[in-house]
Amino acid sequence: MAETQPARAWPDRPVTPAEAEAVYERADARGVWVLDYEDSVRVRLVPDDTPHEAVVDVVLETDAEIRAYTYTGGRWLDSGWRTTAAVHEVVAGDSLSAYRVLSGHSEVL
């Protein structure tokens, strides 16, 4: 299992939905998912001046693998590639129901 590392080439802030969609366009991806946190959780993850639509959790899905990027502690973290069978090791929490497909489509959600 890959160890979480600081993400390379990600900004030092949450991304816009358009920037999250660009991950899909740059990669050989089937889909990009985002997690919509409840406000009570979101206020602990993002700076006060962050727009409400900003994205702080992005999952890239290919035919066989997924990779999660999470903004926390003022930086983006990269979970590394995992098989789609290991989806519960990658996504935040224990439920996929909070995720939505932002671009493309998903065979996992």
N, C-alpha and C positions, 0 to 999 in steps of 0.2 A: 504494500500500500504506500502511495506517495505521501511525503510529508508536506504540510502546508508551508509555503515560502512566500516572501514578499513578491507581489506581482510586478513584472517588468512592463514598461511602456504604458502604465495606467496613470492617470492624473492623480494629484494629491488631494482629491476631493471626490464626492459622489459624482456620478456621470448623469448626463441627460438621457432620456429614452432614445434619442437619435444616436448618441454615442454608444449606447448598449447595442442598438441595432447594427451599428458598424462592425461590431465583433462578428456578427453573422456574415456580413459581406466579406470580411477579410479571411474567414476560415472556411474549411470544407465542412460546413455545418448543415445539419438537418433543421435545427431550430435553436433559438435563444429563449431562455425563460428568465423571468424576473420574479422576485419575491416582494409582495406588497405587505410590508410590516404594518401592524396597527400603530396608531400614533403614540401610544404609551411606550412602545418599544423603540420606535423610530427616533424619538427625542433623545434617547440615550446613545444612538449610533451616529448621528449626523450633527454638524455644527448648526447653531441657531439660524444662520442666514442662508441655509440650504433651501432651495425651492422644494415645495411639497412633492412635485412629480419626479424629483431626482431619484436615481436608482442606486441601491447600495448592495444588491445581491444579484449576480448574473450567473446563469448556468448555460454553458455551450454544449449542445448535444450533436454528436455525429452518429453514423450508423452503428458503431459498436461501443462508443465511449462518451463520457460526460466529463466536464471540467467546470468547477465552481470558482467564482471570483467573489470575494466578500470585502466590503469596505468596513473597516473597524479600527478604532484607535488612531484615526487620521491617516490610514493607508489601506491599500488594496492587498489582499492576500489571495494566493493561488493554490488551490487544493491539488493541482496536478491531474493528469488523466487517470480516470478510473473506468472500469467496464460499466455498462449500463445496468448490469445486475447488482452493482454496488451503489446504486443511487442513494440509498439511505445512509451511507457513510459520507456522502458528499453534501447533501442538501441540509439546510438549517432546520433544526427541530426534527420531529418524527412524522411530519405530515406533508405530503406533496400538495395538499389541497390549497395551500396559500400561494402556490406558484401559478403563474400564467405564462403562456407563450407570447412573447413579444414579436418574434420574427420566425418565419418558416413554420414548421410543424413538429410535433413530438410523438414518438412511439412509446415514451415512458410515462408521460403525464396522463 
